[in-house]
Amino acid sequence: MIDHAFLWPDTAEVLANGHLAIGGCDTAALAREFGTPLYVLDAATFDAAARGYLAALARHYPGRSAAHYAGKALLNTAVAQLAARAGLGLDVVSGGELFVALRAGVPAEHIHLHGNAKLRAELQQALEAGVGAIVADSLDELATLARLSAGRAAPQPIMLRVTPDIAADTHAHIQTGHAASKFGFALDALDAAAACVAAAPGLRLRGLHAHIGSQIFSYAAIERAVGVLLDCAARLRDQHGIVVDTISPGGGLGVPYTADQPQPDYAAYVAAISRALAEGCAARGLPLPALVLEPGRSIVARAAVALYEVVATKPLSSADEQPRTKDEPLAEASADPSSLVVRPSAVTRYLHIDGGMADNIRPALYGARYTALLANRAAAAPAEVVHVAGRFCESSDVLLRDVPLPAAQLGDLLAVAVAGAYTLSMASNYNLVPRPALVLVQNGQARLVQRRETYADLAARDVPLG
Ligand SMILES: Cc1ncc(COP(=O)(O)O)c(C=O)c1O
């Protein structure tokens, strides 16, 4: 039995040999076969999350609703296939993500293209593919789209992303709906945006979109965002004679990374949004629109575990250890003020691992916290509290702080939970370290779906002087 099982994939178990298994695969064997760092994605957990959303939508908003997996959380061809097979559409934010989605066979009409600075070539690519919607973000983008779409037989559906002026209760780096956000149209630009679409024969206004941020635990702000979107819909009806067909309040449902955080409740989240839509439409005399949700993290985060090898340990002299101070940023996923309290640390050692900020930048970027265990001794009781240092040449590359573990030795295998979202998709080649592999596990079978980078990959785009 794994402690805090709700942080690990649904299929996680401890085998008789004491090893952590996921999807019926012994993680120590996976590490031997595929090397470390290794990301292990559990198909069953991904599917269950997708099913959770679709069942909640069918129950609370039957008829015209869809869930689009936000590919920025983690995307390659296999993940896009998993999403499509689970019945999800796909949100993409670049030509590269669109290319992968199409390569995976996701029907173009189930793809939405987002982004605050889409390139002309990416807009052209989306128009040629015939995506279900381009979610426009600025008047300049609409002007480009109007030119590129002129002469089309069927107009391209457009959604307008608005900035609802709502600051979600989450880390500042992942707030996106406040007035100063770089994303979306300011509310006072809505009329100009609608007029721009109406004047372009190649475009058709399909709907309105807002996404107020990520890792959100309280639904109140999202319900307020729905209200703002419906105010916009009423304004478009009253001033432009436009009927808004589709509303999307984005994604953003939070997930726990540590045992003190709440679990996502798809049904309650979808019910809250559906209620806000139904009541808001009734109050404004609007017809019920189609609803599109865009979950990323809450689909894929818990489905993956990152495996690292412990390559060195180092004592931490107590004189060197800095207690947590009140000036440290609130951990991104935490709404718990007690995490700001100064507390003495019992940490005596650093474990140094063979990965870190280049495959998971979240701790360095916004103080994200994680949970870990030793995958080759998964049932052993914690014996010490350690910091886990990444291998990259930045002091901020400390992947976990204050983590209780059995006394770790060189060669032990560290498993980090909830590692699926915004990790590999944000990975870099910092220090020219090849990026890790991703394996998909299911029913005891492991399939390599993204191979480890090699030095040859690094050399392939490196042009010597001669
Ligand atoms: C427009 C949009 N939709 C959906 C998402 C997915 O958010 P999350 O992964 O928090 O569900 C994002 C993430 O930033 C986004 O920008």
The ligand as a MOL file (V3000), in Angstrom:
LIG
                    3D

  0  0  0     0  0            999 V3000
M  V30 BEGIN CTAB
M  V30 COUNTS 16 16 0 0 0
M  V30 BEGIN ATOM
M  V30 1 C -6.1520 28.6710 -23.0330 0
M  V30 2 C -5.8040 27.5750 -22.1030 0
M  V30 3 N -6.6620 26.5510 -21.9640 0
M  V30 4 C -6.3770 25.5250 -21.1400 0
M  V30 5 C -5.2180 25.4930 -20.4080 0
M  V30 6 C -4.9560 24.3030 -19.5280 0
M  V30 7 O -4.8750 24.6370 -18.1970 0
M  V30 8 P -4.6940 23.4770 -17.1030 0
M  V30 9 O -3.5470 22.6660 -17.5430 0
M  V30 10 O -4.4420 24.2110 -15.8590 0
M  V30 11 O -5.9740 22.7110 -17.0870 0
M  V30 12 C -4.3200 26.5360 -20.5050 0
M  V30 13 C -3.0810 26.5240 -19.6920 0
M  V30 14 O -2.3620 27.4290 -19.5390 0
M  V30 15 C -4.6080 27.6130 -21.3790 0
M  V30 16 O -3.7730 28.6320 -21.5280 0
M  V30 END ATOM
M  V30 BEGIN BOND
M  V30 1 1 1 2
M  V30 2 1 2 3
M  V30 3 2 2 15
M  V30 4 2 3 4
M  V30 5 1 4 5
M  V30 6 1 5 6
M  V30 7 2 5 12
M  V30 8 1 6 7
M  V30 9 1 7 8
M  V30 10 2 8 9
M  V30 11 1 8 10
M  V30 12 1 8 11
M  V30 13 1 12 13
M  V30 14 1 12 15
M  V30 15 2 13 14
M  V30 16 1 15 16
M  V30 END BOND
M  V30 END CTAB
M  END
